[in-house]
Amino acid sequence: MNEIMDQEEQFLPEKKQRRFHLGKKGRVFVVLLAVVVLATSVLPRLGGGTEAAETSYTVEQVVRRDLSVSVSGSATLEPADSYQVNTLISGAILSAPFEEDDLVEEGALLYELDSGDARNSVSRAGLSVQQAQLSYDQAKETRRPTAPISGTISEVYVHNGDDVTAGAALAKIVASMDLSIDFLFPYVAPSEFYVGQKATVFVGSFVEPVSGTVTAVSNSTAVTSNGMEGSSVRVKVENPGVLSDAYTASAVIGSYTSYGSAAINMPAAATVYAAGSGSVSGFDKLMGSTVTKGEVLCTVDSAAIRDQIETARLTLESANLSASSASGSLDDYKITSPISGTVIEKNFKAGDKVDGSASGTLAVIYDLSCLKMQMNVNELDIGKVKAGQTVDITAAALPGEAYTGTVERVSVNGTTKDGFTTYPVTIAIPEFGGLMPGMNVSASIRCDTAEDVLTVPVAAVDRGGTVLVAPAEALGEDGSLADPSRLEERAVILGRSDDAYIEITSGLTEEDRVAYQAAPVPEG
């Protein structure tokens, strides 16, 4: 090496010779520098270079295979449905016709509590409704007076537009215009008279008599208080409009004259009074007009009357609500099963007393028609899961046993923790054999199957959907990567994947090979 340096110095200008005339130590430095340059410029091209020496690559052929896409997880088994039987009612339990492990149908009686006090409350509420209804009807009639009987209006005391006060008479109604008078005919046998026979009736001091008709005859003679024996005959007389019970009358029937003066019996009559103060309107009836019982005669209106009606209506509504609530509370004393299922716990029996919610759970019922589990699936896999997919299930408590379930529901209500979101997936297991609620199980959801598709190892795909393709010139004779510098980065379109391989739908062919860095082997 010294000879080489001496020869080089012979051809350098004088100044340059002086610059590089470094002595023995300087020459050693130059030699070391040349070795470093040689190592950095030449060795990388020999046997893969420094990078190949430090990084290990795995090379695999792009191949076609079948992929089975699945999502795995674990969860705790639960019954299809469960219910804790509680009550807000306090009282003694009269009956509890069921036991633990019994199968009960929805609506079956579980507990019956003493409801004596509740029934009394229902009765009182019913009376309150009746009273409120009566008050409401009376309030309405205050504004719209009605006819208390059917008949004919004999008197009218007010007219439309009149202002009346409570208690003022509005009209008088008589049930009939016919008068009834009972006459006594002394010493005359009943056979001398007959129904329909004409009679002449003399009333008071009226000069003109009125005509009447026999409507009834006694079937035997009667003895009066003064010892006279005779027959009683009832005569109907049409009221000409001036007769009243203030008058007395006598009669001639055939050749017989009645004894003494007989009282005139007026038909049923009723006077309609104003129940409240107000202005009269709608009174269209005249004397002689016929009315029926309950028919509205007029309107007596005022703000006070309307307020009274509204108050009565609200009172009635409140009473009805109270009665309905009281009646409904009777059902609470009979506690029934809300679901069909198996009794898991029975905490109270007949004869025990319960104190509402303070007593806690009376019984627990499980619907064991199937078992369910709720598995949390991470956000990267939830798009693969759909309702109806088959699920393979195993339990550590039952080694060697395998069960099949079905995805029932995929919830969109995710839970995020530490920047990572999971979504609950409900799985139903109709045939659960020895599985029991509370057991921990592992599940694998069969999400999809891809048949005869191009695949590469999942590890070969980089972020952004690219792979490193190894051309033939980058490979050694044994097929391993000889020259990493010849690797080609290529974008691919990805499809379905399992734990090891991923589908390539575009960007590669079966002739391609991909290279990827093997996972580093831990030291030691």
RODO-2510 file (C-alpha; in nm, 4 decimals, decimal comma):
residues 524
     n   res          X          Y          Z
     1     m     0,0000     0,0000     0,0000
     2     n     0,2965     0,2374     0,0739
     3     e     0,4363     0,1759    -0,2736
     4     i     0,1059     0,2765    -0,4254
     5     m     0,1001     0,5995    -0,2277
     6     d     0,4569     0,6812    -0,3311
     7     q     0,3749     0,6295    -0,6992
     8     e     0,0702     0,8589    -0,6705
     9     e     0,2796     1,1337    -0,5158
    10     q     0,5176     1,1348    -0,8138
    11     f     0,2396     1,2546    -1,0417
    12     l     0,0925     1,5233    -0,8077
    13     p     0,1813     1,8904    -0,8363
    14     e     0,4123     2,0229    -0,5721
    15     k     0,1392     2,1905    -0,3724
    16     k    -0,0780     1,8809    -0,3775
    17     q     0,2167     1,6715    -0,2735
    18     r     0,2606     1,8912     0,0243
    19     r    -0,1147     1,8716     0,1092
    20     f    -0,1235     1,4898     0,1109
    21     h     0,2161     1,4372     0,2645
    22     l     0,0654     1,3270     0,5963
    23     g     0,3261     1,1003     0,7300
    24     k     0,2816     0,7439     0,8443
    25     k    -0,0266     0,8086     1,0659
    26     g    -0,2001     0,9978     0,7877
    27     r    -0,1481     0,7124     0,5499
    28     v    -0,3050     0,4703     0,7948
    29     f    -0,6162     0,6928     0,8147
    30     v    -0,6480     0,7064     0,4370
    31     v    -0,6258     0,3276     0,4177
    32     l    -0,9048     0,2855     0,6787
    33     l    -1,1242     0,5373     0,4954
    34     a    -1,0820     0,3465     0,1704
    35     v    -1,1901     0,0241     0,3438
    36     v    -1,5089     0,1886     0,4739
    37     v    -1,5961     0,3256     0,1294
    38     l    -1,5366    -0,0140    -0,0228
    39     a    -1,7631    -0,1812     0,2346
    40     t    -2,0498     0,0631     0,1882
    41     s    -2,0391     0,0696    -0,1909
    42     v    -1,9646    -0,2903    -0,2820
    43     l    -2,0950    -0,5199    -0,0108
    44     p    -2,4672    -0,4219    -0,0465
    45     r    -2,4631    -0,5755    -0,3926
    46     l    -2,3190    -0,9017    -0,2669
    47     g    -2,5548    -1,1506    -0,1084
    48     g    -2,8365    -0,8997    -0,0524
    49     g    -2,6374    -0,6298     0,1205
    50     t    -2,6571    -0,4925     0,4752
    51     e    -3,0448    -0,4779     0,4719
    52     a    -3,0676    -0,8470     0,3835
    53     a    -2,8294    -0,9250     0,6625
    54     e    -3,0454    -0,7375     0,9152
    55     t    -3,4033    -0,8187     0,7889
    56     s    -3,5565    -1,1596     0,7183
    57     y    -3,8214    -1,1854     0,4434
    58     t    -4,0702    -1,4635     0,3781
    59     v    -4,1654    -1,5262     0,0165
    60     e    -4,4961    -1,6949    -0,0717
    61     q    -4,6720    -1,7759    -0,3958
    62     v    -5,0140    -1,6188    -0,4591
    63     v    -5,2496    -1,9199    -0,4468
    64     r    -5,6176    -2,0011    -0,4738
    65     r    -5,7875    -2,1439    -0,1681
    66     d    -6,1215    -2,1520     0,0176
    67     l    -6,1633    -1,8976     0,2992
    68     s    -6,3928    -1,9405     0,5962
    69     v    -6,4547    -1,5985     0,7515
    70     s    -6,5490    -1,6074     1,1206
    71     v    -6,5643    -1,3801     1,4243
    72     s    -6,4882    -1,5262     1,7642
    73     g    -6,5591    -1,4202     2,1181
    74     s    -6,6936    -1,5301     2,4546
    75     a    -6,9917    -1,4498     2,6755
    76     t    -7,2088    -1,5739     2,9613
    77     l    -7,5266    -1,7701     2,8913
    78     e    -7,8628    -1,6275     2,9925
    79     p    -8,2220    -1,7565     2,9721
    80     a    -8,4333    -1,6436     2,6771
    81     d    -8,6225    -1,4238     2,9238
    82     s    -8,6371    -1,3831     3,3002
    83     y    -8,8656    -1,2043     3,5407
    84     q    -8,8503    -1,1147     3,9068
    85     v    -9,2009    -1,1183     4,0540
    86     n    -9,2569    -0,8164     4,2814
    87     t    -9,5542    -0,6297     4,4242
    88     l    -9,6351    -0,2867     4,5648
    89     i    -9,9301    -0,4306     4,7605
    90     s    -9,9152    -0,5157     5,1297
    91     g   -10,1190    -0,7898     5,2914
    92     a   -10,1463    -1,1543     5,3839
    93     i   -10,0945    -1,4187     5,1163
    94     l   -10,4097    -1,6300     5,0873
    95     s   -10,2717    -1,8776     4,8342
    96     a    -9,9537    -1,9507     4,6375
    97     p   -10,0380    -2,2524     4,4172
    98     f    -9,6948    -2,3241     4,2673
    99     e    -9,3534    -2,4616     4,3642
   100     e    -8,9940    -2,4253     4,2516
   101     d    -8,9122    -2,6039     3,9216
   102     d    -9,2799    -2,5854     3,8189
   103     l    -9,3566    -2,4903     3,4604
   104     v    -9,6062    -2,2017     3,4626
   105     e    -9,7946    -2,0440     3,1755
   106     e    -9,8176    -1,6705     3,1153
   107     g   -10,1081    -1,5352     3,3207
   108     a   -10,1072    -1,8264     3,5686
   109     l   -10,1923    -1,7282     3,9287
   110     l    -9,8842    -1,7151     4,1509
   111     y   -10,0051    -1,5319     4,4620
   112     e   -10,3439    -1,4134     4,5863
   113     l   -10,3403    -1,1499     4,8619
   114     d   -10,6216    -1,0500     5,0984
   115     s   -10,8164    -0,7735     4,9200
   116     g   -11,0868    -0,6985     5,1793
   117     d   -10,9864    -0,3354     5,2280
   118     a   -10,9575    -0,2840     4,8524
   119     r   -11,3109    -0,4151     4,7936
   120     n   -11,4434    -0,1690     5,0522
   121     s   -11,2644     0,1099     4,8696
   122     v   -11,4281     0,0032     4,5439
   123     s   -11,7736     0,0166     4,7055
   124     r   -11,7106     0,3635     4,8460
   125     a   -11,5827     0,4833     4,5098
   126     g   -11,8988     0,3510     4,3419
   127     l   -12,1186     0,5476     4,5800
   128     s   -11,9167     0,8602     4,5097
   129     v   -11,9776     0,8136     4,1377
   130     q   -12,3533     0,7833     4,1909
   131     q   -12,3620     1,0986     4,4018
   132     a   -12,1507     1,2903     4,1516
   133     q   -12,3711     1,1739     3,8634
   134     l   -12,6830     1,2912     4,0461
   135     s   -12,5273     1,6306     4,1143
   136     y   -12,4232     1,6618     3,7509
   137     d   -12,7725     1,5740     3,6239
   138     q   -12,9271     1,8255     3,8624
   139     a   -12,6798     2,0920     3,7523
   140     k   -12,7665     2,0320     3,3873
   141     e   -13,1378     2,0467     3,4682
   142     t   -13,0820     2,3796     3,6421
   143     r   -12,9978     2,5236     3,3019
   144     r   -13,2498     2,3177     3,1036
   145     p   -13,5617     2,2389     3,3150
   146     t   -13,7495     1,9243     3,2089
   147     a   -14,1056     1,7946     3,2487
   148     p   -14,1268     1,5745     3,5629
   149     i   -14,4360     1,3935     3,4272
   150     s   -14,6046     1,3329     3,0958
   151     g   -14,9215     1,5319     3,0447
   152     t   -15,0644     1,8631     2,9382
   153     i   -14,9432     2,2111     3,0280
   154     s   -15,2252     2,3721     3,2208
   155     e   -15,0470     2,6915     3,3278
   156     v   -14,7579     2,9002     3,1897
   157     y   -14,6014     3,1508     3,4302
   158     v   -14,3084     3,2962     3,2315
   159     h   -14,2164     3,4016     2,8793
   160     n   -13,8959     3,4124     2,6771
   161     g   -13,6660     3,6933     2,7883
   162     d   -13,7922     3,6966     3,1459
   163     d   -13,5315     3,6972     3,4228
   164     v   -13,6205     3,4522     3,6971
   165     t   -13,4707     3,3662     4,0328
   166     a   -13,4225     3,0228     4,1818
   167     g   -13,7570     2,8836     4,2985
   168     a   -13,9740     3,0769     4,0523
   169     a   -14,2615     2,8761     3,8975
   170     l   -14,2256     2,8225     3,5222
   171     a   -14,5262     2,6064     3,4274
   172     k   -14,7791     2,3540     3,5587
   173     i   -14,8344     2,0149     3,4000
   174     v   -15,1332     1,7860     3,4608
   175     a   -15,1252     1,4203     3,3739
   176     s   -15,4788     1,4270     3,2224
   177     m   -15,7687     1,6667     3,1618
   178     d   -16,0107     1,4070     3,2935
   179     l   -16,1536     1,4417     3,6472
   180     s   -16,2500     1,1449     3,8630
   181     i   -16,5432     1,1603     4,1126
   182     d   -16,6702     0,8750     4,3358
   183     f   -17,0467     0,8985     4,4058
   184     l   -17,2559     0,7038     4,6639
   185     f   -17,6056     0,5890     4,5699
   186     p   -17,7925     0,4766     4,8900
   187     y   -18,0199     0,1762     4,8849
   188     v   -17,9431     0,1010     4,5218
   189     a   -17,8008    -0,2351     4,4223
   190     p   -17,4776    -0,2342     4,2161
   191     s   -17,6610    -0,4184     3,9422
   192     e   -17,8465    -0,0985     3,8587
   193     f   -17,5246     0,0531     3,7155
   194     y   -17,2738    -0,0523     3,4463
   195     v   -16,9449     0,0721     3,3027
   196     g   -16,9951     0,3134     3,0163
   197     q   -17,3286     0,4360     3,1485
   198     k   -17,3899     0,8081     3,1022
   199     a   -17,4063     1,0399     3,4049
   200     t   -17,5037     1,4009     3,4593
   201     v   -17,2771     1,5806     3,7018
   202     f   -17,3573     1,9037     3,8894
   203     v   -17,0506     2,0915     4,0117
   204     g   -17,0685     2,3488     4,2917
   205     s   -17,2892     2,6419     4,2086
   206     f   -17,2448     2,6100     3,8331
   207     v   -17,5822     2,6240     3,6642
   208     e   -17,4925     2,4094     3,3688
   209     p   -17,4216     2,0447     3,4427
   210     v   -17,1447     1,8498     3,2732
   211     s   -17,1603     1,5063     3,1203
   212     g   -16,9705     1,2099     3,2591
   213     t   -16,9234     0,8384     3,2053
   214     v   -16,9290     0,5527     3,4589
   215     t   -16,5809     0,3947     3,4695
   216     a   -16,6263     0,1606     3,7702
   217     v   -16,9023     0,0123     3,9914
   218     s   -16,8562    -0,1520     4,3333
   219     n   -16,9280    -0,5257     4,3289
   220     s   -17,1315    -0,5069     4,6517
   221     t   -17,3090    -0,2560     4,8675
   222     a   -17,1243    -0,0684     5,1347
   223     v   -17,2403     0,0782     5,4670
   224     t   -17,1492     0,4413     5,5251
   225     s   -17,0517     0,5958     5,8583
   226     n   -17,4070     0,7152     5,9135
   227     g   -17,5421     0,3648     5,8605
   228     m   -17,6664     0,4080     5,5065
   229     e   -17,6164     0,1132     5,2717
   230     g   -17,5517     0,1815     4,9056
   231     s   -17,3392     0,1368     4,5936
   232     s   -17,0267     0,3317     4,4932
   233     v   -16,9943     0,4474     4,1339
   234     r   -16,6895     0,6208     3,9776
   235     v   -16,7578     0,8758     3,7084
   236     k   -16,5047     1,0357     3,4715
   237     v   -16,5697     1,3958     3,3707
   238     e   -16,3717     1,5904     3,1119
   239     n   -16,2497     1,9082     3,2745
   240     p   -16,3762     2,2109     3,0863
   241     g   -16,0768     2,3994     3,2248
   242     v   -16,2304     2,5632     3,5283
   243     l   -16,2819     2,2716     3,7641
   244     s   -16,0445     2,1929     4,0463
   245     d   -16,0345     1,9891     4,3675
   246     a   -16,1745     2,2946     4,5465
   247     y   -16,5203     2,2059     4,4203
   248     t   -16,7669     1,9308     4,5158
   249     a   -17,0240     1,7587     4,2910
   250     s   -17,3371     1,5408     4,2764
   251     a   -17,4615     1,3165     3,9969
   252     v   -17,7733     1,1624     3,8426
   253     i   -17,7355     0,8203     3,6804
   254     g   -18,0479     0,6793     3,5298
   255     s   -18,3264     0,7457     3,7777
   256     y   -18,0944     0,7548     4,0766
   257     t   -17,9456     1,0607     4,2437
   258     s   -17,6223     1,0455     4,4442
   259     y   -17,6077     1,1107     4,8120
   260     g   -17,4508     1,4325     4,9404
   261     s   -17,1549     1,6158     4,7846
   262     a   -16,8590     1,4185     4,6514
   263     a   -16,5049     1,5509     4,6283
   264     i   -16,3500     1,6040     4,2855
   265     n   -16,0261     1,4057     4,2367
   266     m   -15,7788     1,5959     4,0230
   267     p   -15,5333     1,3936     3,8061
   268     a   -15,1589     1,3957     3,8858
   269     a   -15,0066     1,7397     3,8436
   270     a   -14,6631     1,8958     3,8818
   271     t   -14,5289     2,2482     3,8813
   272     v   -14,1927     2,3142     3,7178
   273     y   -13,9697     2,5551     3,9131
   274     a   -13,6471     2,7308     3,8185
   275     a   -13,3546     2,5709     4,0044
   276     g   -13,1253     2,8665     3,9362
   277     s   -13,1355     3,2325     3,8492
   278     g   -13,1050     3,3405     3,4880
   279     s   -13,2708     3,4475     3,1664
   280     v   -13,5474     3,2317     3,0115
   281     s   -13,5236     3,1299     2,6438
   282     g   -13,6621     2,8586     2,4207
   283     f   -13,9969     2,8360     2,6037
   284     d   -14,2186     2,7425     2,3082
   285     k   -14,4942     2,5505     2,4878
   286     l   -14,8428     2,6999     2,5329
   287     m   -15,1330     2,6063     2,7583
   288     g   -15,2803     2,2807     2,6309
   289     s   -14,9498     2,1617     2,4805
   290     t   -14,8634     1,8026     2,5603
   291     v   -14,5218     1,7073     2,6955
   292     t   -14,3468     1,3828     2,7854
   293     k   -14,1539     1,3088     3,1020
   294     g   -13,7941     1,4322     3,0721
   295     e   -13,8664     1,6670     2,7826
   296     v   -13,6747     1,9975     2,7995
   297     l   -13,9151     2,2881     2,8455
   298     c   -13,6799     2,5854     2,8164
   299     t   -13,3337     2,7192     2,8998
   300     v   -13,2503     2,9245     3,2075
   301     d   -12,8988     3,0547     3,1425
   302     s   -12,6407     3,2493     3,3418
   303     a   -12,2654     3,2389     3,4089
   304     a   -12,3277     3,1037     3,7585
   305     i   -12,5336     2,8142     3,6222
   306     r   -12,2655     2,7267     3,3640
   307     d   -11,9958     2,7315     3,6332
   308     q   -12,2100     2,5047     3,8471
   309     i   -12,2473     2,2555     3,5596
   310     e   -11,8721     2,2535     3,4864
   311     t   -11,7870     2,1996     3,8520
   312     a   -12,0311     1,9096     3,8700
   313     r   -11,8863     1,7599     3,5500
   314     l   -11,5306     1,7728     3,6846
   315     t   -11,6429     1,6177     4,0111
   316     l   -11,8077     1,3330     3,8218
   317     e   -11,4986     1,2774     3,6076
   318     s   -11,2797     1,2671     3,9170
   319     a   -11,5147     1,0207     4,0841
   320     n   -11,5087     0,7941     3,7783
   321     l   -11,1288     0,7976     3,7714
   322     s   -11,1125     0,7138     4,1410
   323     a   -11,3606     0,4304     4,0933
   324     s   -11,1656     0,2956     3,7976
   325     s   -10,8406     0,3115     3,9935
   326     a   -10,9979     0,1400     4,2927
   327     s   -11,1459    -0,1320     4,0727
   328     g   -10,8158    -0,1810     3,8909
   329     s   -10,6288    -0,2136     4,2197
   330     l   -10,8251    -0,5309     4,2903
   331     d   -10,6291    -0,6977     4,0100
   332     d   -10,3063    -0,6156     4,1939
   333     y   -10,4080    -0,8537     4,4716
   334     k   -10,3857    -1,1403     4,2246
   335     i   -10,0241    -1,1705     4,1095
   336     t    -9,9864    -1,3664     3,7869
   337     s    -9,6886    -1,4883     3,5868
   338     p    -9,5847    -1,2335     3,3225
   339     i    -9,4132    -1,5012     3,1087
   340     s    -9,4273    -1,8731     3,0463
   341     g    -9,1322    -2,0443     3,2046
   342     t    -8,9774    -2,2358     3,4933
   343     v    -8,9939    -2,1196     3,8559
   344     i    -8,6348    -2,0772     3,9733
   345     e    -8,7110    -1,9246     4,3146
   346     k    -9,0146    -1,9122     4,5430
   347     n    -8,9490    -1,6835     4,8377
   348     f    -9,2999    -1,6538     4,9920
   349     k    -9,5767    -1,9037     5,0650
   350     a    -9,9425    -1,8987     5,1749
   351     g    -9,9804    -1,7435     5,5185
   352     d    -9,6831    -1,5099     5,4804
   353     k    -9,7316    -1,1358     5,4823
   354     v    -9,5780    -0,9035     5,2276
   355     d    -9,4994    -0,5389     5,2804
   356     g    -9,5004    -0,3973     4,9288
   357     s    -9,1671    -0,3357     4,7634
   358     a    -8,9886    -0,3718     5,0976
   359     s    -9,0480    -0,7468     5,0771
   360     g    -8,8216    -0,7763     4,7721
   361     t    -8,8573    -1,0483     4,5101
   362     l    -9,1456    -1,2898     4,5624
   363     a    -9,0367    -1,5347     4,2915
   364     v    -8,8055    -1,5670     3,9897
   365     i    -8,9128    -1,7212     3,6589
   366     y    -8,6863    -1,8196     3,3680
   367     d    -8,7969    -1,8769     3,0105
   368     l    -8,5796    -2,1747     2,9178
   369     s    -8,7287    -2,2303     2,5731
   370     c    -8,3770    -2,1432     2,4570
   371     l    -8,0576    -1,9894     2,5942
   372     k    -7,9075    -1,6635     2,4773
   373     m    -7,5734    -1,4885     2,4971
   374     q    -7,4582    -1,1383     2,4174
   375     m    -7,1135    -1,1294     2,2613
   376     n    -6,9248    -0,8031     2,2132
   377     v    -6,7742    -0,7727     1,8627
   378     n    -6,5097    -0,5130     1,7829
   379     e    -6,5688    -0,2401     1,5281
   380     l    -6,3301    -0,3981     1,2756
   381     d    -6,5382    -0,7181     1,2569
   382     i    -6,8958    -0,6005     1,3207
   383     g    -6,9557    -0,5403     0,9478
   384     k    -6,9103    -0,9137     0,8866
   385     v    -7,1849    -1,0159     1,1312
   386     k    -7,5508    -1,0387     1,0263
   387     a    -7,8694    -1,1814     1,1761
   388     g    -7,9313    -1,5445     1,0816
   389     q    -7,5654    -1,6514     1,0681
   390     t    -7,4685    -1,9837     1,2288
   391     v    -7,2583    -1,9825     1,5455
   392     d    -7,0378    -2,2653     1,6774
   393     i    -7,0357    -2,2775     2,0578
   394     t    -6,8235    -2,4641     2,3114
   395     a    -6,8031    -2,4523     2,6896
   396     a    -6,5087    -2,5317     2,9140
   397     a    -6,7551    -2,6829     3,1611
   398     l    -6,8593    -2,9423     2,8989
   399     p    -6,5378    -3,0512     2,7236
   400     g    -6,5854    -3,2327     2,3965
   401     e    -6,9392    -3,1004     2,3522
   402     a    -7,0286    -2,8648     2,0659
   403     y    -7,3472    -2,6632     2,0161
   404     t    -7,4965    -2,4537     1,7401
   405     g    -7,6599    -2,1136     1,7750
   406     t    -7,7922    -1,8388     1,5490
   407     v    -7,7240    -1,4654     1,5400
   408     e    -8,0537    -1,3111     1,6476
   409     r    -7,9704    -0,9401     1,6575
   410     v    -7,6819    -0,7063     1,5809
   411     s    -7,7119    -0,3884     1,7855
   412     v    -7,5893    -0,0519     1,6593
   413     n    -7,5612     0,0748     2,0170
   414     g    -7,1862     0,0442     2,0551
   415     t    -6,9739     0,1024     2,3634
   416     t    -6,6502     0,2972     2,3303
   417     k    -6,3653     0,2540     2,5768
   418     d    -6,0081     0,3772     2,5371
   419     g    -6,0841     0,4747     2,1758
   420     f    -6,2025     0,1237     2,0905
   421     t    -6,5697     0,0443     2,0124
   422     t    -6,7534    -0,2872     2,0488
   423     y    -7,1095    -0,3780     1,9519
   424     p    -7,3342    -0,6313     2,1288
   425     v    -7,4464    -0,9288     1,9189
   426     t    -7,7301    -1,1453     2,0566
   427     i    -7,7021    -1,5192     1,9854
   428     a    -7,9820    -1,7708     2,0477
   429     i    -7,9145    -2,1383     2,1251
   430     p    -8,2387    -2,3375     2,0843
   431     e    -8,0797    -2,6813     2,1431
   432     f    -7,8600    -2,6272     2,4480
   433     g    -7,8349    -2,9756     2,5979
   434     g    -7,6304    -2,9595     2,9169
   435     l    -7,5611    -2,5873     2,8924
   436     m    -7,7041    -2,3818     3,1786
   437     p    -7,7618    -2,0107     3,2438
   438     g    -7,4504    -1,8554     3,3949
   439     m    -7,2014    -2,0761     3,2096
   440     n    -6,9187    -1,9077     3,0200
   441     v    -6,8914    -2,0170     2,6563
   442     s    -6,6799    -1,9480     2,3501
   443     a    -6,8470    -1,8697     2,0204
   444     s    -6,7368    -1,8519     1,6582
   445     i    -6,9740    -1,6812     1,4147
   446     r    -6,9629    -1,8239     1,0629
   447     c    -6,9734    -1,4963     0,8763
   448     d    -6,8939    -1,5933     0,5162
   449     t    -6,7271    -1,8508     0,2882
   450     a    -6,5142    -1,7600    -0,0143
   451     e    -6,4397    -2,0487    -0,2509
   452     d    -6,1400    -2,0726    -0,4880
   453     v    -6,0178    -1,7152    -0,4499
   454     l    -5,6687    -1,5629    -0,4868
   455     t    -5,5125    -1,5187    -0,1440
   456     v    -5,1976    -1,3949     0,0258
   457     p    -5,1018    -1,4062     0,3932
   458     v    -5,2639    -1,1316     0,5986
   459     a    -4,9139    -1,0297     0,7136
   460     a    -4,8169    -0,9552     0,3535
   461     v    -5,0586    -0,6635     0,3230
   462     d    -4,9339    -0,3250     0,4380
   463     r    -5,1410    -0,0255     0,5447
   464     g    -5,2952     0,1418     0,2422
   465     g    -5,3604    -0,1931     0,0708
   466     t    -5,0172    -0,2585    -0,0808
   467     v    -4,7961    -0,5687    -0,1059
   468     l    -4,4328    -0,6272    -0,2013
   469     v    -4,4104    -0,8380    -0,5176
   470     a    -4,0906    -1,0429    -0,5620
   471     p    -3,9960    -1,0797    -0,9338
   472     a    -3,7831    -1,3757    -1,0431
   473     e    -3,4636    -1,1676    -1,0580
   474     a    -3,5015    -1,0847    -0,6867
   475     l    -3,5012    -1,4514    -0,5872
   476     g    -3,2170    -1,6931    -0,5289
   477     e    -3,1938    -2,0474    -0,6632
   478     d    -3,3742    -2,1824    -0,3551
   479     g    -3,6674    -1,9400    -0,4041
   480     s    -3,5760    -1,7169    -0,1109
   481     l    -3,5324    -1,3429    -0,1464
   482     a    -3,1812    -1,2636    -0,2650
   483     d    -3,2083    -0,8956    -0,3530
   484     p    -3,4654    -0,6852    -0,1541
   485     s    -3,3837    -0,3837    -0,3671
   486     r    -3,5698    -0,5475    -0,6563
   487     l    -3,8991    -0,5808    -0,4646
   488     e    -4,1911    -0,3996    -0,6264
   489     e    -4,4606    -0,2258    -0,4201
   490     r    -4,8021    -0,2892    -0,5754
   491     a    -5,1525    -0,1690    -0,4804
   492     v    -5,4156    -0,4406    -0,4472
   493     i    -5,7889    -0,4575    -0,3801
   494     l    -5,8761    -0,6705    -0,0792
   495     g    -6,1734    -0,8984    -0,0200
   496     r    -6,2670    -1,1358     0,2598
   497     s    -6,0205    -1,2772     0,5103
   498     d    -5,9762    -1,5264     0,7871
   499     d    -5,7173    -1,5256     1,0628
   500     a    -5,4295    -1,6137     0,8266
   501     y    -5,5161    -1,5264     0,4656
   502     i    -5,6912    -1,2455     0,2814
   503     e    -5,8597    -1,2441    -0,0590
   504     i    -5,7068    -1,0376    -0,3407
   505     t    -5,9735    -0,9311    -0,5903
   506     s    -5,7432    -0,7185    -0,8088
   507     g    -5,3730    -0,6396    -0,8468
   508     l    -5,2146    -0,9895    -0,8410
   509     t    -5,2179    -1,3114    -1,0426
   510     e    -5,1368    -1,6715    -0,9597
   511     e    -4,7885    -1,6265    -1,1114
   512     d    -4,6955    -1,3580    -0,8569
   513     r    -4,4993    -1,4054    -0,5384
   514     v    -4,5203    -1,1722    -0,2392
   515     a    -4,2569    -1,1001     0,0207
   516     y    -4,3110    -0,9799     0,3707
   517     q    -4,1012    -0,9406     0,6798
   518     a    -4,1302    -1,2238     0,9253
   519     a    -4,2178    -1,1357     1,2790
   520     p    -3,8980    -1,0709     1,4791
   521     v    -3,7828    -1,3619     1,6913
   522     p    -3,7461    -1,2624     2,0575
   523     e    -3,3897    -1,2793     2,1888
   524     g    -3,2923    -1,5472     2,4382
***
